[in-house]
Amino acid sequence: MARLPKLRKPAPLSPGDVVWVVAPASPLTTEVLDAGVHFLREEWGLEVRMTPGLRARRSLYFAGTPEERAAELMAAFTDPDTKAILPVRGGYGLTSVLPLLDAAAIAAAAPKVVIGCSDLTALLNWLVQEAGQTSFHGPMLSSLGRGTDAAGHARMHRLLFKGGKPTPLRSAMKDAHDYCIAPGVAVGRAVGGSLSLVAATCGTPAQVDTRGSVLFLEDVGERPYRIDRLLVQIAQAGLLDAAEAVVFGDFVGCEEPGGAVSWRDAVQRVFRRRALPVLAGVPFGHQAPNLTFPLGTRVQVDASAGVVQFREAPLA
C-alpha cells in the first residue's frame, strides 16, 4: 500500500456549535431548507448560519452561479466560529465550483466537519486531496428534514458528536455469493462516493486519487450499460489499477425494466479479470439507511466476510 500523508481532523460536534447550511449544487425548496434547519436546531441543538438570500437564490438548474456558491462555501470554511458545513442537497453543480475554491485558505483555517453524498462526492474528495482534511459521506440536510432514515441519522449523530472509530459496516446481503464479488482482504484510505461523479472528475484536476485507497462507489437511476460505461471509464483512467479494493453501496433503480440485467452484471463483467477484493451491498448511498463513513482515513475490507472496518478515528 502507498504511504499516505497525515490529514487534519475536525473536532467532534457538541450542542450549541455553529454550523453552516449551504447549497453548493442544485436549487432547493423553502420547505426542505426550513425542515432541515428545524431538525438541526431542535433535535441536535446546533446554531445554524446561512447566506442571506439562500432561499431565493437560483441560476438555471443551480442554487446560484458558480461564483455565488463558491463564495458561500469559502465564507463557511473561513468562519472561525463554524464547526461543520452541511449541504442541503446534491443534484448537480459542484464540478463548476471546485476551481473557484481557495484550498490554501481552507487548509489555513480550522478543519470543519463536512458531510454529504451524491454530487457532494466531488467536494468531499477534493477536501481530502487539496485541503488535506477528512470528510464524511452521509446524509444531507434534505434527508434530516424528512426524517425517513432513522438508522442513518443515528449513526451520523453518533459519529459526528461522539467521535472515535466508526463501528464496522457490513453488507446487507446475506449470502457470500452475492456480496463477495472477488475475495480478499485489503487496507487503504477511503475515497469515492457517487460513481457518476468519480467518473466525471476523470481527466480533471479533481480526479480522485486512488493510490493506496479503498474505492467506495454507489449510484442511482443509471441503467446497467451506463454503469458498465462509467466503470470502464474509471478503469481506463487508471483508478482501478491504483486501488487496493472496491466497495459497492446502493445502486438504486439501476436494473433494466423487468430485471433481466442488473448493475451487478456490469460489475461482474468489468471486475472478472481484476485481482483485487470487491465487496457489494454495503448500505450507503441514495436509499435508507445511508450509513455515514469517513473519507481520507484508513479502512480494512474483508470481502469474503462482507465487512469494512475502520482503523482510525476521523475526528480529533
Helices and strands as residue ranges (DSSP letters): E 18-22, H 30-42, E 47-49, G 54-56, H 66-78, E 82-87, G 94-96, G 98-100, H 103-108, E 113-116, G 118-120, H 121-126, I 127-131, E 135-137, H 141-146, H 150-162, E 169-170, H 176-179, E 180-182, E 185-194, H 195-200, E 213-220, H 224-236, H 239-242, E 245-252, G 257-259, H 263-271, E 278-279, E 293-295, E 298-302, E 307-310
